Amino acid sequence: MKRPAGPGQLLGYGYDAARDASDPVILDAANVPDPPGAGVHLLRRVPFGLHSNWLADQ
């Protein structure tokens, strides 16, 4: 069993094939299997090749 990621949030996109659209999700890094705390439904699909960056606290 893997150790939890720790405090913080993980941001990503889920794809809904029925709508052919994406949903941004924010997950609790310490409880990733839990459902997202809030949701937003976009009208279009975010391309699968979209990349992001990691920003550490200063």
C-alpha positions as CSV (number, residue, x, y, z in Angstrom):
1,M,0.0,0.0,0.0
2,K,1.4,3.4,-0.9
3,R,1.7,6.2,1.6
4,P,-0.6,9.2,1.1
5,A,0.9,12.1,-0.8
6,G,0.6,14.5,2.2
7,P,-1.1,17.8,2.7
8,G,-2.1,19.8,-0.4
9,Q,-4.2,19.5,-3.5
10,L,-3.9,17.7,-6.8
11,L,-5.4,19.3,-9.8
12,G,-6.4,17.5,-13.0
13,Y,-9.1,17.0,-15.6
14,G,-11.6,14.2,-15.9
15,Y,-13.1,13.3,-19.3
16,D,-16.8,12.6,-19.7
17,A,-17.2,10.7,-23.0
18,A,-21.0,11.1,-22.9
19,R,-20.7,14.8,-23.1
20,D,-17.3,14.9,-25.0
21,A,-16.2,17.4,-22.4
22,S,-13.8,17.8,-19.5
23,D,-14.3,18.4,-15.8
24,P,-11.5,20.1,-13.8
25,V,-11.1,18.3,-10.4
26,I,-9.4,19.3,-7.2
27,L,-8.4,16.3,-5.0
28,D,-7.2,16.2,-1.4
29,A,-3.6,14.9,-1.8
30,A,-3.9,13.1,1.5
31,N,-7.1,11.3,0.5
32,V,-6.9,10.9,-3.3
33,P,-9.6,8.2,-3.5
34,D,-12.2,10.6,-2.0
35,P,-14.5,12.3,-4.4
36,P,-13.6,15.9,-5.5
37,G,-14.9,18.6,-3.1
38,A,-16.4,20.6,-5.9
39,G,-16.9,20.4,-9.7
40,V,-17.0,22.5,-12.8
41,H,-18.4,21.3,-16.1
42,L,-16.7,22.7,-19.1
43,L,-18.5,22.9,-22.4
44,R,-15.6,21.4,-24.4
45,R,-12.9,18.7,-24.0
46,V,-9.4,19.7,-22.8
47,P,-6.9,18.1,-25.1
48,F,-5.2,15.0,-23.6
49,G,-1.7,16.5,-24.4
50,L,-2.2,19.5,-22.1
51,H,0.7,19.7,-19.6
52,S,1.1,21.6,-16.4
53,N,3.9,22.8,-14.0
54,W,4.7,22.1,-10.3
55,L,5.1,25.1,-8.1
56,A,6.6,24.6,-4.7
57,D,5.9,26.8,-1.7
58,Q,8.6,29.4,-1.0
